[in-house]
Structure formats: C-alpha cells, structure tokens
Amino acid sequence: MPRGKKNYTLEEKIEAAQKLILSKEKELNDTKRQLEILLEEKEKEDLIKLNRELKKSGRTIDELLKALKTEFSSSSDCTSE
C-alpha cells in the first residue's frame, strides 16, 4: 500500500536546506583543494620540462632570460606601429 508524502514543517525544510548548503560547501572546498594540488603538479612538470630543454640547448638560465627579454622587447616594438 503506497504511503502519502510527509508534510514537512517549515523548520524541517529550513534545516534540510542548511544541511544541503553545508554539504555543498564542503564539496566545493574539497574540489578547490584538489585543483590546487593539480595546478602545483602541472607547474612542477612544466618546470622539469623547461629545465630539460634548457640543458639540451646547452645555454645557461641567464642566456635564456636575456634572449627572452630581447625577443619580447623587439616584439613589443613591432606591435606598437
């Protein structure tokens, strides 16, 4: 025999909504923490990759930085025309 729907009081509905919000906030915070971890891992991988390529090139970090500064300086000169 099917049961009828329970009529919840206003207080019960408010309490249920508050519990749901707390649950969703925890889920959001957990997801944000996971994202931070993933972004840190990605940054580490990128730095390892960059270091590997720098070693292959035989250049120093100072040489690379100087080349990048020169490249970006000349690129901005061309785009301002």
N, C-alpha and C positions, 0 to 999 in steps of 0.2 A: 504494500500500500504506500503510495508516494506521500512524502511529507510536504507540508506547506513551507514557504520561505519564512525564516525567522525575521521578525521585525526588530531590527537593531535600534537601540536608543541613540540619540544624538551623541551622548558621551562615548558610547562604544564606537561609533563611526569616527569621532574625533581621535580617539585613542588608536584605532586601526590606521588612520591616515598618518598620525605621528610616527607610529612604528614603521610604516612603509617608507616615510621620508628618511628616518634614521638608517634603515637598511640600504636605501639607495645612496645615501651619503657615504656610508662605509664602502659600498661597492665602487663608487666614484673615486674615493681616496685610494683604494687598492689598485684601481686601474691607473691612476696617476703615478703611483709608486712604480708599477710595472713599466710604464712609459719612460720614467726617469732612468730606470735600470737599462732598458733597451737603448736609449739615447746615449748613455755612457758607454755601453758596449760598442755601439756604432762609432763613436768618437775614437775609442781605443783602436778599433780595426782600421779606421781611416789614418790614424797616426802611424800605425805599423806599416800600412801600405805606402804612405808618403815616405817614411824612413827607408823602406826597402828600395823604392825608386830613386831616392836621393843617393843611396850607396851605389846603386847600379850606374848612376850618372858620373860618379867619381868627383862630384862637386861637394863643397862644404855648405853648411847651412847659411853662412854669411854670403857666399856667392849666389846662392838661390834667392835669398832675400833681396840682394842688390839687383838681380835680374828682374825679379817681380816688381820692385819699385820702379825700375826703368821702364818696364813694359806698361805698367799702369799709368805712369806719368805721360808716356808718349800716346797712349790710348786716349787719355782724357784731353790731350791737346787736339787730337783729330776730331773728337766728338763735339768740341766747342765751336766748330766752324759752322 
